[in-house]
Amino acid sequence: MAKAAKTLPPQDPLTAGRRALHKRRNAAQDRRDALSLLGRVVVLAAAAWVLFTQVFLLTQASGNSMFPAVKDGDLLIAYRLQGTYAKNDVVLYEQDGKLRVGRVLGRENDLIALDDSGTLIVNGSAQSGEILYPTYAKDTLEYPYTVPADSVFILGDYRTQSEDSRDFGPVALTDVKAKVITLLRRRSL
């Protein structure tokens, strides 16, 4: 017995044309969708670049000048658009080409005095706060010291070991790069 040959139904030329048109429309839609996705990715990447180069500053703390508040290796997230800095703000500033972290303790026209017992006095008031270490004067400045215009007086919390305004004088506001808004501990990453 011979097998009967299967015959395919004749294709309607109109149906084949519709299939080809539908295939071209789908391909065109796929190209539009891919370009739309690429455009969104580019816009998102540009927004992230602006945020993390112009608005926020991410850096890793090096050294223990702010111990115990900021430890070596902590990831610092700081806000660059801060206009003025209040007393006790933790800031990132540039000194000798190096990005450092410190606490603002004196602003323009504040009178800074350091006595022999290790007490920091700002405008006649002793500053104790939560600082564990005494604040002794170094040979760079003569105390009492008045903070000049457009400058801040910055100290590290680890007062016996940190390099700060006692070593290199007041920091110009133009050298203060950002105010620290949060940090992530190294061991939690």
C-alpha positions in Angstrom: 0.0 0.0 0.0 1.3 3.3 -0.9 1.0 6.1 1.5 -1.1 9.0 0.4 0.8 12.2 -0.1 -0.3 14.9 2.2 -1.3 17.9 0.4 -1.1 21.3 1.9 -3.9 23.6 1.4 -3.1 26.3 -1.1 -1.9 29.5 0.6 -4.0 32.5 0.1 -1.7 35.3 -1.3 -3.5 37.8 0.9 -2.8 35.8 4.1 0.9 35.5 3.2 1.0 39.2 2.7 -0.7 39.9 6.0 1.8 37.6 7.8 4.8 39.5 6.2 3.3 42.9 7.1 2.6 41.7 10.7 6.2 40.4 10.9 7.6 43.8 9.7 5.4 45.7 12.2 6.6 43.5 15.0 10.3 44.0 14.0 9.7 47.8 13.8 8.0 47.8 17.3 10.9 45.7 18.7 13.4 48.3 17.4 11.4 51.2 18.9 11.2 49.3 22.3 14.9 48.7 22.3 15.7 52.4 21.5 13.2 53.5 24.2 14.9 51.2 26.8 18.4 52.4 25.7 17.2 56.0 26.1 15.9 55.4 29.6 19.1 53.7 30.6 21.1 56.6 29.3 18.9 59.2 31.2 19.1 57.1 34.4 22.9 56.8 34.1 23.2 60.6 33.5 21.0 61.3 36.5 23.1 59.0 38.7 26.3 60.6 37.5 25.0 64.1 38.4 23.8 63.0 41.8 27.1 61.3 42.8 29.4 63.9 41.3 27.6 67.2 41.9 25.1 66.6 44.8 26.5 63.8 46.9 30.1 62.7 47.7 30.9 59.0 48.5 34.3 58.3 50.0 36.0 55.9 52.4 37.5 57.3 55.6 41.2 56.8 56.0 42.9 57.0 59.3 41.4 57.4 62.8 41.4 61.2 63.2 37.6 61.1 64.0 37.7 57.9 66.1 35.3 56.7 67.6 32.6 58.6 65.6 34.2 57.6 62.2 36.5 54.7 62.0 39.2 53.8 59.4 37.5 52.2 56.4 33.9 53.6 57.0 32.0 54.6 53.9 31.0 58.3 54.2 28.0 59.8 52.3 28.2 63.6 52.2 26.1 66.4 50.8 28.0 68.8 48.6 25.5 71.6 48.3 25.6 72.7 51.9 26.0 76.5 52.1 27.0 77.1 55.7 28.3 74.9 58.4 27.2 74.8 62.0 29.3 74.1 65.0 29.7 70.3 65.4 29.0 69.5 61.8 31.2 66.6 60.5 32.6 67.7 57.2 35.0 66.5 54.5 37.6 69.0 53.6 40.7 69.2 51.4 44.1 69.9 53.0 47.5 69.4 51.3 45.8 67.6 48.4 44.2 65.0 50.7 40.5 64.6 51.6 40.1 64.6 55.4 37.2 64.3 57.8 36.8 66.6 60.8 34.3 68.4 63.1 33.6 72.1 62.8 34.3 73.7 66.2 34.7 77.4 65.2 33.2 79.6 62.6 34.1 83.1 61.3 35.0 85.5 64.2 34.8 82.7 66.9 37.4 82.9 69.6 39.2 79.6 70.2 41.2 79.0 73.3 43.0 75.9 74.6 44.1 75.7 78.2 46.8 73.6 79.8 44.3 71.1 81.2 43.2 70.1 77.6 39.9 72.0 77.6 38.7 73.5 74.4 37.0 76.9 74.9 34.9 78.5 72.1 33.6 82.1 72.7 34.1 81.7 76.5 32.3 78.3 76.8 34.0 75.0 77.5 33.3 72.4 74.8 33.0 68.9 76.2 30.4 67.1 74.2 31.1 63.4 73.7 34.8 63.8 73.0 36.9 61.3 74.9 40.3 62.9 74.4 41.8 66.2 75.8 42.4 69.0 73.4 45.9 70.4 73.7 47.4 73.3 71.8 50.1 72.7 69.2 52.8 75.1 68.2 51.3 76.3 64.9 48.8 78.9 66.3 48.8 81.3 69.2 45.8 81.1 71.5 43.3 82.6 72.0 42.8 82.5 68.3 40.1 84.3 66.3 38.8 82.4 63.2 39.2 84.6 60.1 36.5 85.5 57.6 35.4 82.7 55.2 37.0 80.0 57.3 36.2 77.4 59.9 38.3 75.8 62.7 38.1 72.0 62.3 39.3 69.4 64.8 39.3 65.6 64.7 37.6 63.8 67.5 40.8 61.8 68.3 42.4 65.0 69.6 45.7 63.5 70.8 46.4 61.9 67.4 44.6 63.9 64.7 46.1 66.5 62.3 43.6 69.4 62.1 43.4 73.1 62.4 45.8 73.1 65.3 48.4 71.9 62.8 47.6 73.8 59.6 45.4 76.7 60.8 41.8 77.4 59.8 40.3 75.8 56.7 38.9 78.1 54.0 35.2 77.5 53.2 36.2 76.8 49.6 38.2 73.8 50.8 35.2 72.3 52.7 33.8 69.9 50.2 30.7 68.4 51.9 28.8 67.8 55.1 28.7 64.1 56.2 25.1 63.0 56.4 25.6 59.3 57.1 28.2 56.6 57.2 28.3 52.8 56.7 30.6 50.8 59.0 33.2 48.8 57.2 32.3 45.6 58.9 28.7 45.8 57.9 29.5 45.9 54.1 
